[in-house]
Amino acid sequence: MKLSAVAAGIAGLTGSALAQDSVPVTDAETGITFQAFNSADGVSYGIALPVNASAAGGYDIILQVTAPIEIGWAGIAWGGGMVYNPLSIVWPNGESVVASPRMAYGYYQPEIYEDGTLTLLKGSGANATHFKVTVLAQGFSSWTDFDGNVAHLDGSAQVRFAYAYSRTPVDDPASVESTFSIHDSVGRWVHDLAAARSAEFPKWVAENTLPSPPCGRRVVAREERHPVVPRLRDSGRRAGAAARA
């Protein structure tokens, strides 16, 4: 099993500590000011929030991940560990990029997260040296934990996140449902979400939203002009119910 041990990594996040303050960074391409964390391997995780983001969750997020092209995939765990919290996994696909909403119901390959949507925004693509993924993340600030309780991401606080990434490309780069190998690197950091809030959030979303595909169809992003990654459904709820049984 390629990813039977995602456990070893993001599970180990509960014991590893790469706690650094995030810093404000303005992306020239989109005009969005993110609070960003930069890992030792050159992967950046930038987050922007609405001005009213709070401990109650339920708000949208703008996420931007930038990575060297040698990185096969990169991910963020919104609850700070691998299982029973939303994951956002991104990877390059030629000159375009794919963003995949995931949830791990155990220490094995994360499944599609049916309650989350990642919509590509402007400022997404890949070149010879780097890939950058800018998404509107919906459904990632509140989720159901292992015990069936609703957990919230406190948008008014400093929060511990987890990351993982691999230099091995995913198995099917064009598919949001692609399987992928175990990570090469994992870690955790403290992100200042209070400082990530801005009254400019609605403007940033509006100015960076890409045109919808013809006929309103939601399709997997293969090129920036067809940008929307769909909210897909799989056996997540059934797997979660079985795990709690």
Steps between C-alpha positions, in 0.01 A plus 500: 500500500654823390342712767434249772728707716385851454466425869870504546510851378203712571434282802848587612394858472357470846853450625707714262536870549583753233329792666577833337301817467335564165579828326297733276571461127318674213473293183572727204293292259175509697546800730407281799685549828555166669639394833756251369718227642808383309633151566870414499454331161356808334127421513289801598151486651316834487159561659256790474173519696188718518516776758230331711667156516464377858510199728153408371645387164276479196694754294673471162878500461736605224794261497812541289765228480824564313758225455807411295403301192695204639227457762254235382221602738456720806228509761374683805309341790256757633464325835873457556514122450422235243169343595148638535569853386494646148810483283569712192739322260643673192728398215616612153352363179713621212462877492183485709425382854248287688362551852341204676284513818578197716420342835686209660282267706801298611870473430464419134431678168279803567167494319322785326351734761138528396426806714780713357540691174823641359444749218803615307553875486731715292860458600501125433732319262839337451821580318851357475593586858187523718130433522251723679148412603259771613158373607181606671460231766143446619410249770844499665440721805247261660487121483385188684766331715543131589243518780239660276542844654530817296850649513579857400810679378545806720553783254576746781796314649841352436437145381726199454489353148675201349656451159621207295650471153678260270736526206326209332234607246143387558381199300254689277585873500188596300260341749385661824445144627857387431679276746842612617803369683605545859653836592871579512463778755254598772484770764290739702498873551302772675304725264366840603145482366394818677755689289376320186158670526419788269203711396637464145412129490177533292681727254787253467259217426303704245807632319669161479205275414547331165221458243283192546516222238228491231149391607595543863672162510751459781810327370841402627751774428729406215566851377447836663215581262310197636576559863245345728581196710170335587366393830511125454335231704639162598476250780629742764193500718469123483866456585468748785197321638679166481804643678281624785303176525 
